[in-house]
Amino acid sequence: MKPHTVRIVVADGQPIIREGLRILLERQGAFQIVAEAENGQEALLASSASRPDVLVLDAGLKRITSLELVTRLLETQSQLRIIVMFPLGETAGMQAFMEAGAHGFVSKAASPVEFINAVHAAMGGGTYFSQSLARLAFQKRRIAAEPVAGFGLTGREIEILRFICGGFSNKDIARRLDLSVRTVETHRLNIRKKTRAERLRDLVSVARQLGLDGAPSEHALQVLDQAS
C-alpha cells in the first residue's frame, strides 16, 4: 500500500525560506507542498482551500498575525497540525502559540533533520521543539527562577538590570525577554526600590558591585543619566 503523502502549506514572508523548505521536504518523497503564502491572509486562504495536513508558518506573519491564524484555523480544521518557525535566538510568543494549540516549534536555524522530525512528530500527534528553542526556553525559565542575589534581586531582575545598564529601553527589554512592557516597568521599579537607586548612575554602580558586564561608557552614562 502506498504511504499517505503529507500535504503541507508553507507560509513565510521570505521566498528563499519557502523555496528552501519546498526543496527540503519534497525531497523526502512523503511530503508535498500544496501551497505557499507570504502573509497571514494568504496562509488563511491557502489553508482553507487546500485543507493541508500540516501548516508550517513564520511566527511573525502580517496582515493576519500568526497567532490569530493558528487560532482561527484550528477552530475550523481541528485535524490540521501547525509548526511555528522562530528567528534565531528568539522565543517571543512561544507560550501563546502553545496555548493556541500549535504542535511544533522550530528555529529557522534548525538542521534539516529537525524540520523533518518536526513534521513527523506533529503528524504522530506529538509536540516538537527544536533543540535550540528548547534550550533557550529552558535558560529563560531557569533565569527567572534563580534565587535572589545581592541587594535581594531575583535572577530576572539581575537580567533586566544588565539590559538597563546596556542602554536598552523598556520596549527593547520586553521584546528580548518575551515579556510585556508593563512587566519590565514593574521589574525596573522593584530594582530601584531594592537598590535605593534614584539615577541610572546608581544602577550602574549596583551592576558593577554585582560583577555584571555591559555597563555604558562614561559619555553614554551621562546622556542616559540625563534621560532618566
Buried (B, 14 or more C-beta within 10 A) or exposed (E): EEEEEBBBBBBBBEEEBBBBBBEBBEEBEBBBBBBBBBBBBBBBEBBEEBBBBBBBBBBBBEBBBBBBBBBBBBEEBEEBBBBBBBEEEBBBBBEBBBEBBBBBBBBBBBEBEBBBBBBBBBBEEEBBBBEBBBEBBEEBEEBBEBEEBEBEBBBBBBBBBBBBBBBBEBEBBBBBBBBEBEBBBEBBEBBBEBBEBEBBBBBBBBBEEBEBEBBBEEEEBEEBBEEE
